[in-house]
């Protein structure tokens, strides 16, 4: 039997999302089906400039990278300095480890394996973001964040706004990697948008990109990116969305290419939960 999409009035959505952690104006209507989500995107995305997306399975999640979410400065500094230990340990475990000087590669590897960093994951594929908004926390309202990343970099390089990459912008990016866990509005390192440096299948499949967060303000909000907004994805819509995404080939086996995720996807597909 086809599941009927929930009909949630806009005023109800506004009430439920009033305490959302994302400091930006929401889209006024919720997405409760895949087609509705794509229709909303068509009104938000204009022109030729790139847009990035991020799926949150809960409205309580903030746009702050994992190393900078700790309340105590000592914990933030411990996470940031811990990259050196990650590099020492994984140099012996990875089949082809990057050179010690490839610092952005090591930051991405640490992020990939779950160690906290000052990187925040984004995707250029809005459907990937929608999957992440729906695949966890079925009893919580979710959302998909939308922004134009070049707005961030235009503040740093106004004469030539572009996405930064390690090949051309190593000196700039290394200065961010050297930052400590102190946040101060007087310090001048703003969050920037960077192209991945480490070539990995998961990043490729998820069309992944990163924001690298500086010292001026840990959290991204609409004061830094005027295009920043989010599309509400209410909890009642998540199960239906997952089924619709599966029909178009978007699921755990796609976004996570590792064998254990493929087996978990096939187990769920056969109802062997």
Buried (B, 14 or more C-beta within 10 A) or exposed (E): EEEEBEEBEEEEBBEBBEEBBBBBEBBEBBBBBBEBBEEBBEEEBEEEEBBBBBBBBBBEBBBBBBBBBBEEEEBBBBBBEBBEEBBEEBEEEEEEBBEEEBBBBBBBBBBBEEBBBBBBBBBBBBBBBBBBBBBEBEEBBBBBBBBBBBBBBBBBBEEEBBBBBBEEBBEBBEEBBEBEBEBEEEEEBBBBBBBBBBEBEEBEBBBBBBBBBBBBBBBBEBEBBEBBBBBBBBBBBBEBBBBBBBEEEBBBBBBBBEEEBBEBBEEBEEEEE
